[in-house]
């Protein structure tokens, strides 16, 4: 009997301790580091609080001016308004297929690139990438239809990484709906030119790569 009572006391103390670590502020902070399932494993009653967390810390972006694009004839496009140089299409591997890698690797590919004699290639931010969206679905430079300025070739790459992470921007409203990312620095935003949309995914997933450089 004494053993049973001691076990019960320890169980109740553990439950109280667990609940003490499952406050709203604690759960909201977990969202930047863990997915919903992991949080619910740790705090089984956190469901309603997860919904509440969506109402806080909503950060948005400010769009850049519409780009004015000039084809440089060397596989690059210059945006004279925002002072950027773009690759005409996404990055391809040695087999001629669009690269599909994690964001960390995408940044390394950009840093190692020397396209058009430039050494300052990088992954575009979300505001920069949004300047490539076109007002309607048209045939682009690759001969395929997409919601991208026709001087570019999106290569039918459905998702392209941006450098904008969810701790920088947590809320996006595209042509479809409002989208909220609660993954903090673990998540990043992507653009999808085939359907004119913006999504977020975990940085550990593999998606396509497009490069931009600052105009010197």
Backbone as a printed PyTorch tensor [residue, N CA C, xyz], in Angstrom:
tensor([[[  0.8270,  -1.2050,   0.0000],
         [  0.0000,   0.0000,   0.0000],
         [  0.8650,   1.2610,   0.0000]],

        [[  1.9120,   1.2370,   0.8370],
         [  2.8030,   2.3920,   0.9100],
         [  3.4960,   2.6280,  -0.4300]],

        [[  3.8730,   1.5240,  -1.0900],
         [  4.5350,   1.6430,  -2.4000],
         [  3.5830,   2.2630,  -3.4100]],

        [[  2.3140,   1.8310,  -3.3630],
         [  1.3040,   2.3670,  -4.2770],
         [  1.1080,   3.8630,  -4.0650]],

        [[  0.9910,   4.2740,  -2.7870],
         [  0.7880,   5.6860,  -2.4830],
         [  1.9850,   6.5280,  -2.9140]],

        [[  3.1780,   5.9930,  -2.6920],
         [  4.3850,   6.7240,  -3.0860],
         [  4.4340,   6.9010,  -4.6010]],

        [[  4.0600,   5.8370,  -5.3180],
         [  4.0440,   5.9040,  -6.7830],
         [  3.0270,   6.9210,  -7.2620]],

        [[  1.8460,   6.9360,  -6.6120],
         [  0.7960,   7.8810,  -6.9850],
         [  1.2450,   9.3140,  -6.7580]],

        [[  1.9050,   9.5640,  -5.6340],
         [  2.3930,  10.9090,  -5.3300],
         [  3.4070,  11.3630,  -6.3760]],

        [[  4.3250,  10.4670,  -6.7370],
         [  5.3320,  10.8080,  -7.7420],
         [  4.6860,  11.1020,  -9.0930]],

        [[  3.6510,  10.3130,  -9.4350],
         [  2.9460,  10.5260, -10.7020],
         [  2.2670,  11.8890, -10.7300]],

        [[  1.5850,  12.2220,  -9.6110],
         [  0.8930,  13.5050,  -9.5430],
         [  1.8690,  14.6680,  -9.5700]],

        [[  2.9950,  14.5050,  -8.8980],
         [  4.0080,  15.5630,  -8.9050],
         [  4.5660,  15.7630, -10.3070]],

        [[  4.7480,  14.6440, -11.0260],
         [  5.2490,  14.7410, -12.3930],
         [  4.2600,  15.4360, -13.2990]],

        [[  2.9610,  15.1320, -13.0990],
         [  1.9260,  15.7620, -13.9160],
         [  1.8600,  17.2550, -13.6570]],

        [[  1.9420,  17.6210, -12.3660],
         [  1.9080,  19.0430, -12.0150],
         [  3.1060,  19.7700, -12.6050]],

        [[  4.2780,  19.1100, -12.5270],
         [  5.4950,  19.7160, -13.0690],
         [  5.3830,  19.9050, -14.5710]],

        [[  4.8160,  18.8810, -15.2580],
         [  4.6700,  18.9660, -16.7110],
         [  3.7300,  20.0940, -17.0870]],

        [[  2.6020,  20.2120, -16.3380],
         [  1.6510,  21.2700, -16.6310],
         [  2.2590,  22.6410, -16.3870]],

        [[  3.1420,  22.7290, -15.3810],
         [  3.7790,  24.0090, -15.0790],
         [  4.6530,  24.4740, -16.2310]],

        [[  5.1770,  23.5110, -17.0040],
         [  6.0340,  23.8430, -18.1330],
         [  5.2470,  23.9830, -19.4360]],

        [[  3.9140,  23.9690, -19.3440],
         [  3.0750,  24.0260, -20.5370],
         [  2.2000,  25.2710, -20.5370]],

        [[  2.7550,  26.3710, -20.0950],
         [  2.0240,  27.6290, -20.1340],
         [  1.9100,  28.1030, -21.5770]],

        [[  1.0370,  29.0760, -21.8100],
         [  0.8540,  29.5890, -23.1680],
         [  2.1590,  30.1490, -23.7250]],

        [[  2.8800,  30.9170, -22.9240],
         [  4.1290,  31.5100, -23.4110],
         [  5.1490,  30.4300, -23.7600]],

        [[  5.1790,  29.3600, -22.9430],
         [  6.1150,  28.2670, -23.2000],
         [  5.7540,  27.5460, -24.4920]],

        [[  4.4590,  27.2810, -24.6760],
         [  4.0060,  26.5660, -25.8710],
         [  4.2490,  27.4000, -27.1220]],

        [[  3.9670,  28.6920, -27.0420],
         [  4.1940,  29.5670, -28.1990],
         [  5.6770,  29.6140, -28.5700]],

        [[  6.5360,  29.5900, -27.5560],
         [  7.9740,  29.6040, -27.8380],
         [  8.4280,  28.2820, -28.4540]],

        [[  7.7360,  27.1830, -28.0890],
         [  8.0700,  25.8760, -28.6670],
         [  7.8120,  25.8440, -30.1670]],

        [[  6.8380,  26.6410, -30.6260],
         [  6.4640,  26.6120, -32.0370],
         [  7.6160,  27.0020, -32.9460]],

        [[  8.5520,  27.7610, -32.4320],
         [  9.7070,  28.1310, -33.2330],
         [ 10.7660,  27.0570, -33.3000]],

        [[ 10.5690,  25.9680, -32.5200],
         [ 11.5910,  24.9320, -32.4450],
         [ 11.0580,  23.5300, -32.7110]],

        [[  9.7500,  23.3280, -32.5350],
         [  9.1660,  21.9940, -32.6320],
         [  7.9080,  22.0350, -33.4930]],

        [[  7.5290,  20.8730, -34.0630],
         [  6.2690,  20.8180, -34.7900],
         [  5.1210,  20.5530, -33.8140]],

        [[  3.8890,  20.6310, -34.3150],
         [  2.7100,  20.5110, -33.4450],
         [  2.6500,  19.1580, -32.7390]],

        [[  3.0070,  18.0870, -33.4360],
         [  2.9110,  16.7550, -32.8490],
         [  3.8670,  16.6010, -31.6680]],

        [[  5.0840,  17.1310, -31.8170],
         [  6.0600,  17.0410, -30.7250],
         [  5.5940,  17.8370, -29.5130]],

        [[  4.9740,  18.9930, -29.7740],
         [  4.4720,  19.8130, -28.6690],
         [  3.3450,  19.0940, -27.9380]],

        [[  2.4460,  18.4620, -28.6910],
         [  1.3230,  17.7460, -28.0720],
         [  1.7940,  16.5190, -27.3010]],

        [[  2.8950,  15.9110, -27.7320],
         [  3.4680,  14.8070, -26.9580],
         [  3.9480,  15.3030, -25.5990]],

        [[  4.5290,  16.4850, -25.6090],
         [  5.0680,  17.0530, -24.3720],
         [  3.9740,  17.6800, -23.5130]],

        [[  3.0010,  18.3010, -24.1820],
         [  1.9050,  18.9860, -23.4910],
         [  0.5810,  18.5530, -24.1310]],

        [[  0.0060,  17.4380, -23.6940],
         [ -1.1890,  16.8700, -24.3430],
         [ -2.3850,  17.8140, -24.4120]],

        [[ -2.4770,  18.7680, -23.5010],
         [ -3.6240,  19.6790, -23.4800],
         [ -3.3340,  21.0020, -24.1860]],

        [[ -2.3290,  21.0100, -25.0560],
         [ -1.8870,  22.2720, -25.6610],
         [ -2.6740,  22.6710, -26.9010]],

        [[ -3.6190,  21.8350, -27.3360],
         [ -4.3230,  22.0950, -28.5910],
         [ -4.9240,  23.4800, -28.6900]],

        [[ -5.6850,  23.8810, -27.6820],
         [ -6.3380,  25.1940, -27.7260],
         [ -5.3210,  26.3260, -27.6520]],

        [[ -4.2310,  26.1030, -26.9230],
         [ -3.2060,  27.1400, -26.8000],
         [ -2.4310,  27.3110, -28.1040]],

        [[ -2.2720,  26.2210, -28.8580],
         [ -1.6090,  26.3310, -30.1620],
         [ -2.3890,  27.2620, -31.0770]],

        [[ -3.7110,  27.1520, -31.0160],
         [ -4.5480,  28.0450, -31.8200],
         [ -4.3850,  29.4900, -31.3740]],

        [[ -4.2570,  29.7000, -30.0640],
         [ -4.0790,  31.0510, -29.5410],
         [ -2.7510,  31.6450, -29.9840]],

        [[ -1.7330,  30.8030, -30.0990],
         [ -0.4090,  31.2960, -30.4920],
         [ -0.4280,  31.9080, -31.8840]],

        [[ -1.3600,  31.4620, -32.7280],
         [ -1.4480,  31.9960, -34.0810],
         [ -1.8290,  33.4700, -34.0940]],

        [[ -2.3460,  33.9460, -32.9710],
         [ -2.8250,  35.3200, -32.9200],
         [ -1.7440,  36.3040, -32.4840]],

        [[ -0.5500,  35.7940, -32.1980],
         [  0.4950,  36.6760, -31.6910],
         [  1.7070,  36.6590, -32.6160]],

        [[  2.5030,  37.7070, -32.4960],
         [  3.7770,  37.8090, -33.2040],
         [  3.6380,  37.6440, -34.7220]],

        [[  2.6100,  38.2550, -35.2950],
         [  2.4370,  38.1790, -36.7420],
         [  3.2670,  39.2780, -37.4040]],

        [[  4.2840,  38.8690, -38.1380],
         [  5.1420,  39.8200, -38.8370],
         [  4.9660,  39.6430, -40.3340]],

        [[  4.8420,  40.7440, -41.0460],
         [  4.6120,  40.7060, -42.4850],
         [  5.7840,  41.3590, -43.2190]],

        [[  5.6750,  41.4460, -44.5340],
         [  6.7440,  42.0510, -45.3280],
         [  6.2260,  43.2690, -46.0790]],

        [[  7.1540,  44.0960, -46.4830],
         [  6.8260,  45.2340, -47.3320],
         [  7.3200,  44.9250, -48.7400]],

        [[  6.4230,  45.0140, -49.7100],
         [  6.7880,  44.6840, -51.0830],
         [  7.7450,  45.7140, -51.6730]],

        [[  8.5760,  45.2590, -52.5990],
         [  9.4540,  46.1500, -53.3500],
         [  8.6900,  46.7570, -54.5240]],

        [[  9.1950,  47.8370, -55.1010],
         [  8.5570,  48.3990, -56.3060],
         [  8.5960,  47.3840, -57.4470]],

        [[  7.6570,  47.4550, -58.3820],
         [  7.6940,  46.5530, -59.5420],
         [  9.0250,  46.6670, -60.2780]],

        [[  9.5490,  45.5350, -60.7060],
         [ 10.8450,  45.5350, -61.3730],
         [ 10.7660,  45.9880, -62.8220]],

        [[ 11.8570,  46.5550, -63.3020],
         [ 12.0320,  46.8790, -64.7210],
         [ 13.1710,  45.9990, -65.2160]],

        [[ 12.8510,  45.0250, -66.0760],
         [ 13.8100,  43.9760, -66.4000],
         [ 14.4240,  44.1550, -67.7890]],

        [[ 15.7480,  43.9630, -67.8310],
         [ 16.5020,  44.0650, -69.0800],
         [ 17.3050,  42.7840, -69.2550]],

        [[ 17.1300,  42.1210, -70.4040],
         [ 17.8760,  40.8990, -70.7000],
         [ 19.2980,  41.2690, -71.1070]],

        [[ 20.2830,  40.7640, -70.3680],
         [ 21.6810,  41.1030, -70.6320],
         [ 22.3130,  40.2390, -71.7180]],

        [[ 21.5980,  39.2130, -72.1800],
         [ 22.1100,  38.3710, -73.2530],
         [ 23.1620,  37.3700, -72.8260]],

        [[ 23.4140,  37.2480, -71.5300],
         [ 24.4240,  36.3060, -71.0400],
         [ 23.8480,  35.3380, -70.0090]],

        [[ 22.5340,  35.1710, -70.0590],
         [ 21.8880,  34.2920, -69.0830],
         [ 21.4640,  35.0030, -67.8180]],

        [[ 21.6340,  36.3370, -67.7960],
         [ 21.2240,  37.1130, -66.6270],
         [ 20.2400,  38.2040, -67.0410]],

        [[ 19.4660,  38.6580, -66.0740],
         [ 18.4750,  39.7210, -66.2660],
         [ 18.7120,  40.7910, -65.2060]],

        [[ 18.7580,  42.0480, -65.6160],
         [ 18.9550,  43.1370, -64.6590],
         [ 17.6270,  43.8170, -64.3490]],

        [[ 17.3670,  43.9980, -63.0630],
         [ 16.2300,  44.8000, -62.5990],
         [ 16.7810,  46.1890, -62.2880]],

        [[ 16.5230,  47.1330, -63.1930],
         [ 17.1020,  48.4660, -63.0450],
         [ 16.4380,  49.2680, -61.9260]],

        [[ 15.2310,  48.8810, -61.5320],
         [ 14.5320,  49.5990, -60.4600],
         [ 15.0790,  49.2290, -59.0890]],

        [[ 15.1910,  47.9290, -58.8420],
         [ 15.6210,  47.4530, -57.5220],
         [ 17.1060,  47.1210, -57.4520]],

        [[ 17.8290,  47.4230, -58.5470],
         [ 19.2880,  47.2660, -58.5860],
         [ 19.7100,  45.8270, -58.2690]],

        [[ 19.1210,  44.9030, -59.0310],
         [ 19.4190,  43.4880, -58.8480],
         [ 19.7690,  42.8500, -60.1870]],

        [[ 20.6040,  41.8240, -60.1390],
         [ 20.8910,  41.0010, -61.3100],
         [ 20.3810,  39.5920, -61.0170]],

        [[ 19.5240,  39.0830, -61.8880],
         [ 18.9240,  37.7670, -61.7140],
         [ 19.4990,  36.7820, -62.7200]],

        [[ 19.5920,  35.5280, -62.3330],
         [ 19.7730,  34.4860, -63.3250],
         [ 18.4630,  34.3570, -64.1050]],

        [[ 18.5690,  34.0460, -65.3700],
         [ 17.3720,  33.9620, -66.2210],
         [ 16.4940,  32.7730, -65.8400]],

        [[ 17.1040,  31.7480, -65.2550],
         [ 16.3700,  30.5540, -64.8610],
         [ 16.9740,  29.9790, -63.5870]],

        [[ 16.3630,  28.9240, -63.0650],
         [ 16.8620,  28.2990, -61.8470],
         [ 18.1600,  27.5450, -62.0750]],

        [[ 18.8130,  27.1910, -60.9750],
         [ 20.0800,  26.4700, -61.0410],
         [ 19.8690,  25.0220, -61.4850]],

        [[ 20.7430,  24.5550, -62.3900],
         [ 20.6690,  23.1860, -62.8940],
         [ 21.9010,  22.3930, -62.4620]],

        [[ 21.7290,  21.0700, -62.3480],
         [ 22.8640,  20.2140, -62.0180],
         [ 23.5980,  19.8030, -63.2950]],

        [[ 24.5830,  18.9350, -63.1730],
         [ 25.3950,  18.5320, -64.3230],
         [ 24.5980,  17.7430, -65.3540]],

        [[ 23.4900,  17.1660, -64.9280],
         [ 22.6330,  16.4130, -65.8490],
         [ 21.5840,  17.3020, -66.5170]],

        [[ 21.6320,  18.5910, -66.2190],
         [ 20.6980,  19.5210, -66.8300],
         [ 19.3540,  19.6060, -66.1390]],

        [[ 19.2340,  18.9840, -64.9710],
         [ 17.9920,  19.0410, -64.2120],
         [ 18.0760,  20.1410, -63.1570]],

        [[ 16.9330,  20.7100, -62.8230],
         [ 16.9130,  21.7370, -61.7870],
         [ 17.4090,  21.1660, -60.4630]],

        [[ 18.3350,  21.8740, -59.8390],
         [ 18.8160,  21.4520, -58.5240],
         [ 17.6670,  21.4360, -57.5270]],

        [[ 17.6680,  20.4490, -56.6640],
         [ 16.6540,  20.3450, -55.6170],
         [ 17.3740,  19.9780, -54.3270]],

        [[ 17.5370,  20.9770, -53.4490],
         [ 18.3770,  20.8020, -52.2680],
         [ 17.7710,  21.5180, -51.0620]],

        [[ 18.3610,  21.2910, -49.9110],
         [ 17.9700,  21.9940, -48.6920],
         [ 18.4340,  23.4480, -48.7790]],

        [[ 17.8010,  24.3220, -48.0100],
         [ 18.1370,  25.7450, -48.0800],
         [ 19.6040,  25.9900, -47.7380]],

        [[ 20.1340,  25.2570, -46.7830],
         [ 21.5370,  25.4200, -46.3980],
         [ 22.4550,  25.1420, -47.5880]],

        [[ 22.1430,  24.0890, -48.3430],
         [ 22.9470,  23.7430, -49.5190],
         [ 22.7270,  24.7670, -50.6300]],

        [[ 21.4890,  25.2470, -50.7510],
         [ 21.1910,  26.2640, -51.7640],
         [ 22.0580,  27.5030, -51.5640]],

        [[ 22.2300,  27.9020, -50.3170],
         [ 23.0590,  29.0740, -50.0260],
         [ 24.5210,  28.8170, -50.3780]],

        [[ 24.9770,  27.5820, -50.1750],
         [ 26.3570,  27.2390, -50.5330],
         [ 26.5430,  27.2480, -52.0480]],

        [[ 25.5440,  26.7540, -52.7760],
         [ 25.6080,  26.7840, -54.2370],
         [ 25.6880,  28.2220, -54.7400]],

        [[ 24.9040,  29.0940, -54.1110],
         [ 24.9160,  30.5000, -54.5130],
         [ 26.2820,  31.1360, -54.2550]],

        [[ 26.8320,  30.8780, -53.0830],
         [ 28.1180,  31.4730, -52.7120],
         [ 29.2520,  30.9940, -53.6190]],

        [[ 29.1190,  29.7730, -54.1510],
         [ 30.1760,  29.2040, -54.9900],
         [ 30.0110,  29.5570, -56.4660]],

        [[ 28.8880,  30.1670, -56.8260],
         [ 28.6080,  30.4430, -58.2320],
         [ 29.4370,  31.6140, -58.7640]],

        [[ 29.7770,  31.5200, -60.0490],
         [ 30.5040,  32.6120, -60.7140],
         [ 29.8550,  32.9500, -62.0510]],

        [[ 28.5530,  32.7470, -62.1490],
         [ 27.8340,  33.0570, -63.3830],
         [ 28.0950,  34.4990, -63.8180]],

        [[ 28.2940,  34.6810, -65.1210],
         [ 28.4720,  36.0090, -65.7180],
         [ 29.6010,  36.7970, -65.0590]],

        [[ 30.5670,  36.0830, -64.4820],
         [ 31.7090,  36.7420, -63.8680],
         [ 31.4240,  37.3880, -62.5280]],

        [[ 30.2460,  37.1220, -61.9610],
         [ 29.8870,  37.7090, -60.6680],
         [ 30.2040,  36.7360, -59.5320]],

        [[ 30.5450,  37.2930, -58.3870],
         [ 30.8950,  36.4530, -57.2360],
         [ 30.0060,  36.7290, -56.0260]],

        [[ 28.9460,  37.5160, -56.2270],
         [ 28.0950,  37.8800, -55.0910],
         [ 26.6760,  37.3170, -55.2200]],

        [[ 26.5740,  36.1480, -55.8460],
         [ 25.2630,  35.5130, -55.9770],
         [ 24.7540,  35.0490, -54.6170]],

        [[ 23.4380,  35.0790, -54.4530],
         [ 22.8090,  34.6650, -53.1970],
         [ 21.3870,  34.1910, -53.4900]],

        [[ 20.7100,  33.6930, -52.4530],
         [ 19.3080,  33.2930, -52.5680],
         [ 18.4350,  34.5360, -52.3860]],

        [[ 17.4530,  34.7620, -53.2430],
         [ 16.6230,  35.9720, -53.1260],
         [ 15.7660,  35.9730, -51.8650]],

        [[ 15.4920,  37.1610, -51.3630],
         [ 14.5150,  37.2990, -50.2810],
         [ 13.1160,  37.1660, -50.8810]],

        [[ 12.1220,  36.9880, -50.0350],
         [ 10.7510,  36.8790, -50.5380],
         [ 10.2950,  38.1590, -51.2410]],

        [[ 10.5320,  39.3600, -50.6830],
         [ 10.1250,  40.5710, -51.4110],
         [ 10.7920,  40.6800, -52.7850]],

        [[ 12.0600,  40.2690, -52.8740],
         [ 12.7440,  40.3080, -54.1680],
         [ 12.1070,  39.3280, -55.1480]],

        [[ 11.8660,  38.1190, -54.6890],
         [ 11.2970,  37.0890, -55.5590],
         [  9.9010,  37.4790, -56.0490]],

        [[  9.1390,  38.1590, -55.2090],
         [  7.7720,  38.5230, -55.5900],
         [  7.7350,  39.5030, -56.7580]],

        [[  8.8420,  40.2130, -57.0170],
         [  8.8640,  41.1360, -58.1550],
         [  8.8670,  40.3890, -59.4880]],

        [[  9.1540,  39.0790, -59.4640],
         [  9.1650,  38.2890, -60.6910],
         [  7.7700,  37.8030, -61.0790]],

        [[  6.8260,  37.8270, -60.1200],
         [  5.4630,  37.4040, -60.4420],
         [  4.8650,  38.3220, -61.5080]],

        [[  4.1030,  37.7240, -62.4230],
         [  3.4580,  38.4800, -63.4960],
         [  1.9580,  38.5370, -63.2330]],

        [[  1.2880,  39.5000, -63.8530],
         [ -0.1330,  39.7370, -63.5740],
         [ -1.0550,  38.6670, -64.1440]],

        [[ -0.5350,  37.8480, -65.0490],
         [ -1.3380,  36.7700, -65.6170],
         [ -0.4210,  35.6230, -66.0240]],

        [[ -1.0200,  34.4910, -66.3080],
         [ -0.2510,  33.3000, -66.6850],
         [  0.0600,  33.3770, -68.1770]],

        [[  1.3420,  33.4990, -68.5040],
         [  1.7620,  33.6910, -69.8940],
         [  2.8980,  32.7230, -70.2340]],

        [[  3.1710,  32.6080, -71.5330],
         [  4.3310,  31.8280, -71.9550],
         [  5.6010,  32.5800, -71.5670]],

        [[  6.4850,  31.8990, -70.8570],
         [  7.7180,  32.5560, -70.4370],
         [  8.8550,  32.2270, -71.3980]],

        [[ 10.0720,  32.6190, -71.0360],
         [ 11.2210,  32.4410, -71.9200],
         [ 11.5270,  30.9780, -72.2110]],

        [[ 11.0200,  30.0780, -71.3800],
         [ 11.2260,  28.6510, -71.6070],
         [ 10.1410,  28.0130, -72.4450]],

        [[  9.1540,  28.8170, -72.8630],
         [  8.0840,  28.2990, -73.7020],
         [  6.9260,  27.6870, -72.9410]],

        [[  7.0000,  27.7020, -71.6060],
         [  5.9310,  27.1500, -70.7760],
         [  5.1180,  28.2860, -70.1610]],

        [[  3.8850,  27.9810, -69.7870],
         [  3.0500,  28.9880, -69.1560],
         [  3.2840,  29.0270, -67.6440]],

        [[  3.3960,  30.2210, -67.1120],
         [  3.5620,  30.4000, -65.6670],
         [  3.2470,  31.8490, -65.3250]],

        [[  3.0860,  32.1000, -64.0260],
         [  2.8130,  33.4580, -63.5410],
         [  4.1350,  34.1730, -63.2560]],

        [[  5.0040,  34.2250, -64.2540],
         [  6.3080,  34.8540, -64.0790],
         [  6.5500,  35.7990, -65.2490]],

        [[  7.2620,  36.8900, -64.9860],
         [  7.5820,  37.8280, -66.0570],
         [  8.1770,  37.0550, -67.2370]],

        [[  7.6770,  37.2750, -68.4470],
         [  8.0660,  36.4380, -69.5840],
         [  9.5310,  36.5010, -69.9940]],

        [[ 10.3190,  37.4080, -69.4230],
         [ 11.7540,  37.4030, -69.7430],
         [ 12.4750,  36.2750, -69.0070]],

        [[ 11.8020,  35.6690, -68.0220],
         [ 12.4060,  34.5970, -67.2280],
         [ 11.8880,  33.2300, -67.6650]],

        [[ 12.6330,  32.1960, -67.2810],
         [ 12.2470,  30.8070, -67.5240],
         [ 12.2190,  30.0940, -66.1780]],

        [[ 11.0120,  29.7800, -65.6950],
         [ 10.9300,  29.1520, -64.3720],
         [ 11.2620,  27.6670, -64.4120]],

        [[ 11.4800,  27.1160, -65.6140],
         [ 11.9210,  25.7290, -65.7210],
         [ 10.9290,  24.7180, -65.1780]],

        [[  9.6840,  25.1340, -64.9830],
         [  8.6440,  24.2940, -64.3920],
         [  9.0980,  23.7610, -63.0290]],

        [[  9.8940,  24.5640, -62.3350],
         [ 10.2730,  24.2110, -60.9690],
         [  9.2010,  24.7130, -60.0220]],

        [[  8.4940,  23.8160, -59.3950],
         [  7.2960,  24.2160, -58.6660],
         [  7.5720,  25.0270, -57.4050]],

        [[  8.6620,  24.7660, -56.7260],
         [  8.9690,  25.5060, -55.5020],
         [ 10.4090,  26.0100, -55.5530]],

        [[ 10.5890,  27.3070, -55.2970],
         [ 11.9340,  27.8870, -55.2250],
         [ 12.1470,  28.5080, -53.8460]],

        [[ 13.2930,  28.1900, -53.2600],
         [ 13.6330,  28.7390, -51.9480],
         [ 13.7720,  30.2580, -51.9920]],

        [[ 13.2980,  30.9250, -50.9390],
         [ 13.7120,  32.2950, -50.6590],
         [ 14.6000,  32.2490, -49.4160]],

        [[ 15.2950,  33.3260, -49.1510],
         [ 16.1390,  33.3870, -47.9530],
         [ 15.3520,  33.8670, -46.7350]],

        [[ 14.0730,  34.1820, -46.9260],
         [ 13.2420,  34.7290, -45.8510],
         [ 12.7040,  33.6070, -44.9760]],

        [[ 13.0820,  33.6110, -43.7140],
         [ 12.6560,  32.5710, -42.7880],
         [ 11.4080,  33.0050, -42.0160]],

        [[ 10.7990,  32.0430, -41.3470],
         [  9.5340,  32.3110, -40.6580],
         [  9.7090,  33.1330, -39.3860]],

        [[ 10.9250,  33.2160, -38.8600],
         [ 11.1300,  34.1170, -37.7260],
         [ 11.2290,  35.5640, -38.1990]],

        [[ 11.5400,  35.7640, -39.4850],
         [ 11.5710,  37.1100, -40.0550],
         [ 10.1830,  37.5500, -40.5140]],

        [[  9.4660,  36.6270, -41.1350],
         [  8.1120,  36.8900, -41.6320],
         [  7.2380,  35.6980, -41.2680]],

        [[  6.2040,  35.9280, -40.4850],
         [  5.3580,  34.8170, -40.0460],
         [  4.0240,  34.7550, -40.7770]],

        [[  3.6470,  35.8310, -41.4700],
         [  2.3400,  35.8780, -42.1320],
         [  2.4850,  36.3850, -43.5650]],

        [[  1.8960,  35.6420, -44.4950],
         [  1.8800,  36.0160, -45.9080],
         [  0.4470,  35.8910, -46.4200]],

        [[  0.0170,  36.8500, -47.2280],
         [ -1.2620,  36.7290, -47.9160],
         [ -0.9880,  36.7500, -49.4120]],

        [[ -1.2020,  35.6020, -50.0700],
         [ -1.0100,  35.5590, -51.5170],
         [ -2.3700,  35.6240, -52.1990]],

        [[ -2.4520,  35.2610, -53.4660],
         [ -3.7090,  35.3990, -54.2060],
         [ -4.7750,  34.4130, -53.7400]],

        [[ -4.3930,  33.4720, -52.8960],
         [ -5.3340,  32.4590, -52.4380],
         [ -5.8470,  32.7020, -51.0240]],

        [[ -4.9350,  32.9550, -50.0950],
         [ -5.3450,  33.0380, -48.6970],
         [ -4.2140,  33.5790, -47.8280]],

        [[ -4.5550,  33.8070, -46.5770],
         [ -3.5650,  34.1910, -45.5760],
         [ -2.8730,  32.9270, -45.0780]],

        [[ -1.5450,  32.9670, -45.0070],
         [ -0.7770,  31.8070, -44.5740],
         [  0.1070,  32.1900, -43.4010]],

        [[  0.1010,  31.3480, -42.3890],
         [  0.8540,  31.6120, -41.1630],
         [  1.9010,  30.5250, -40.9660]],

        [[  3.1240,  30.9270, -40.7240],
         [  4.1950,  29.9790, -40.4090],
         [  4.6480,  30.2190, -38.9770]],

        [[  4.6090,  29.1730, -38.1680],
         [  4.9900,  29.2780, -36.7580],
         [  6.2720,  28.5040, -36.4540]],

        [[  7.0500,  28.2140, -37.4810],
         [  8.2380,  27.3870, -37.2960],
         [  9.5040,  28.1810, -36.9980]],

        [[  9.3830,  29.5060, -36.9050],
         [ 10.5560,  30.3120, -36.5830],
         [ 11.6690,  30.1140, -37.5930]],

        [[ 12.8900,  30.0080, -37.0980],
         [ 14.0430,  29.8790, -37.9870],
         [ 14.1310,  28.4990, -38.6380]],

        [[ 13.2750,  27.5670, -38.2410],
         [ 13.2840,  26.2350, -38.8440],
         [ 12.5530,  26.1950, -40.1820]],

        [[ 11.7280,  27.2030, -40.4460],
         [ 10.9610,  27.2430, -41.6890],
         [ 11.3710,  28.4190, -42.5550]],

        [[ 11.1180,  28.3040, -43.8540],
         [ 11.4110,  29.3980, -44.7850],
         [ 10.3320,  29.4290, -45.8630]],

        [[ 10.2170,  30.5730, -46.5230],
         [  9.1810,  30.7740, -47.5370],
         [  9.6940,  30.4090, -48.9230]],

        [[  8.7770,  29.9310, -49.7600],
         [  9.0890,  29.5640, -51.1360],
         [  8.0640,  30.1900, -52.0740]],

        [[  8.4560,  30.3700, -53.3370],
         [  7.5240,  30.8600, -54.3510],
         [  7.2340,  29.7480, -55.3460]],

        [[  6.0460,  29.8100, -55.9260],
         [  5.5730,  28.7870, -56.8640],
         [  4.9870,  29.5260, -58.0660]],

        [[  5.7760,  29.6520, -59.1390],
         [  5.3540,  30.4600, -60.2830],
         [  4.2800,  29.7880, -61.1310]],

        [[  4.1890,  28.4750, -61.0450],
         [  3.2100,  27.7810, -61.8740],
         [  1.7750,  28.1080, -61.4620]],

        [[  1.5750,  28.4150, -60.1700],
         [  0.2300,  28.7480, -59.6970],
         [  0.1630,  30.1150, -59.0150]],

        [[  1.2760,  30.8650, -59.0530],
         [  1.3060,  32.2140, -58.4720],
         [  0.9630,  32.1750, -56.9840]],

        [[  1.7900,  31.4830, -56.2280],
         [  1.5090,  31.3170, -54.8020],
         [  2.7990,  31.3310, -53.9950]],

        [[  2.6260,  31.5360, -52.6930],
         [  3.7390,  31.5180, -51.7390],
         [  3.4210,  30.4780, -50.6740]],

        [[  4.4290,  29.6930, -50.3000],
         [  4.2650,  28.6580, -49.2850],
         [  5.4420,  28.7100, -48.3200]],

        [[  5.3080,  28.0360, -47.1870],
         [  6.4610,  27.8270, -46.3200],
         [  6.6940,  26.3270, -46.1670]],

        [[  7.9600,  25.9760, -45.9650],
         [  8.3270,  24.5850, -45.7020],
         [  9.5130,  24.5740, -44.7460]],

        [[  9.7720,  23.4200, -44.1600],
         [ 10.9390,  23.2740, -43.2940],
         [ 12.2200,  23.3690, -44.1240]],

        [[ 13.2210,  24.0130, -43.5780],
         [ 14.4800,  24.2090, -44.2960],
         [ 15.2140,  22.9010, -44.5620]],

        [[ 14.8150,  21.8350, -43.8800],
         [ 15.4510,  20.5340, -44.0670],
         [ 14.9310,  19.8030, -45.3030]],

        [[ 13.9120,  20.3540, -45.9630],
         [ 13.3530,  19.7240, -47.1530],
         [ 14.1060,  20.1840, -48.4020]],

        [[ 13.9180,  19.4670, -49.5030],
         [ 14.6380,  19.7440, -50.7480],
         [ 13.7380,  20.4560, -51.7580]],

        [[ 14.1970,  21.6470, -52.1980],
         [ 13.4570,  22.3980, -53.2130],
         [ 14.4400,  23.0910, -54.1540]],

        [[ 13.9070,  23.8050, -55.1410],
         [ 14.7300,  24.3550, -56.2150],
         [ 15.4230,  25.6620, -55.8180]],

        [[ 16.3930,  26.0440, -56.6510],
         [ 17.2930,  27.1510, -56.3210],
         [ 17.3150,  28.1720, -57.4610]],

        [[ 17.1740,  29.4310, -57.1120],
         [ 17.3110,  30.5300, -58.0780],
         [ 18.2470,  31.5570, -57.4570]],

        [[ 19.0540,  32.1920, -58.2810],
         [ 20.0700,  33.1040, -57.7540],
         [ 19.8200,  34.5530, -58.1590]],

        [[ 20.2290,  35.4430, -57.2720],
         [ 20.1800,  36.8750, -57.5290],
         [ 21.4600,  37.4920, -56.9770]],

        [[ 21.8370,  38.6280, -57.5190],
         [ 23.0100,  39.3530, -57.0190],
         [ 22.6790,  40.8360, -56.9710]],

        [[ 23.3240,  41.5380, -56.0680],
         [ 23.1420,  42.9860, -56.0030],
         [ 23.9200,  43.6420, -57.1390]],

        [[ 23.2800,  44.6020, -57.7940],
         [ 23.9140,  45.2980, -58.9080],
         [ 24.9730,  46.2500, -58.3690]],

        [[ 26.1890,  46.0610, -58.8090],
         [ 27.2890,  46.9020, -58.3210],
         [ 27.3940,  48.1830, -59.1450]]])
